[in-house]
Structures are given as structure tokens and as C-alpha cells.
Amino acid sequence: MKEKIIEEIKKIEQEYNVKVCYAVESGSRAWGFPSKDSDYDVRFIYVHHKDWYLSIEQKRDVIELPISNLLDINGWELRKALRLFHKSNPPLMEWLHSGIVYYQAFSLVDKMKAIQDQVFLPQSALYHYLNMAKGNYRDYLQDDQVKIKKYFYVLRPLLACNWIERFNTIPPIKFQELVEKILENGLLKQEILTLLERKISGDELNLEPKLTVINDYLEEEISRMEEYSKMLRISKTDLTPQLDSLFREILDEVWS
């Protein structure tokens, strides 16, 4: 599949007259809990020619390919990516730490990673993951019979909140690492790891009775994290000049 993805990346470069700097997996495969029928969620950062940026017109800053049965590919233009990086956008931070890199060119990502700790905003990240956990819990895990694979879409962001609380750093993208570092050994951890093993092994995990031990943990932690989030305060260094310089450096590097 990697060869197919790189082939699509090259087609994008030709069709849109851009250069791709970075392409990664961003979905359940990157998070560590793919199902047997999981598609590939490819995300990339690309750069237009310099003249594209020297225009008064407001232009589209994303490329989205039609989703096939197996492949979902879309990307963000460099300036958009750096603006979101400046805001400590959690999905973009996850792209930078994906363990599945399909394509990388030029120095962009290495330079972004070099300053990511200065960019990271714990409060922004915690709000993002907490809202994701609350929304998915509300939408998928309220009935007596639930699609138990949906637990992962609540557990992962909630464990990411715990990581931010404990370490004040960018959470790991891998679900297994979050489980091992955050949860103590016991029934809850055992239930989660058993569920993870079932999902990865190919169980469909359709409607089943909800798992009380996990539900109780989720309700308690969501409530606790809501209170904790109110105590966080943003302290941010303005890196706009540094990111402006990075933007110009990458334009020169790509199109020199």
C-alpha cells in the first residue's frame, strides 16, 4: 500500500503543480488499533510555487482527493500548516509524531519538530482531546448495548488528557503507549487490553453489553478533566517571526 500512496502523492504534485514535504498515516492505524477493514487515512503538507503566494486572491489551501473504499487522502498547504502549528493544533501535532511515514522530503518537518516544545499549548490540546472524548462518549456509549469498538475513540483522547496533566508535553500518538504509561495494572487496564486484542485480531465488535468498569472510569475522568481544564492557563511565546522565517526558508529550499 505504501507504493500506491506514494504513487498518489506524485500524481498530486503533477496535477496541482506543488511539492509534497510530508505524508503520514493519521487514523486508527497510526493510533495502534486498526480493524481488519480499516482504511488508510493519509495526511500531507504541500508547498505551492512562490508566485502562488504573491497574489491578492484568496485561494483554496487544502487538497482533498475523493475517498475510495480503502484510501482517504488530503493535505494542507504550507502556510496553513504553519498557522495551525503556531496554534498548537493537535491533529497537526499528531501528524508530526505518526509512526507511519509514507513520504518525507526537504527539511520542513525536522525544523518544526525542533521548536514543537515552544509551540505546544497544553490547554489548547487538553480542550481538544476532552471535547473529543465527551462528544464520542455522548454519541456512542450511552445505551445498554453499544458498539464496543467505540470505546477506543473515547479512551484515547481521555488518556491523552491524562498525559498532558501528568507530563505537560505532547501526548504520544500510539494508544498502547498511553495505556502503559497512564493506567495502573488492574481490572480496568486488563479489560482495555483484552478489547484492544480483540479489535486488532479482527473481531467485528458490533453491539454488545457496555463494559461497566470502562464506562465508570470514563464518566469519572471526564468530570475530573473538566475541572482540571479550568485551572490551566495559557503561557505562549510569540513565534510568528520564527515561523515567517521558516516559511521563507522552505519556499527557497523547495523551489531553488
Order of alpha helices (4+ residues) and beta strands (2+ residues): alpha-beta-alpha-beta-alpha-beta-beta-alpha-alpha-beta-alpha-alpha-alpha-beta-alpha-alpha-alpha-beta-alpha-alpha
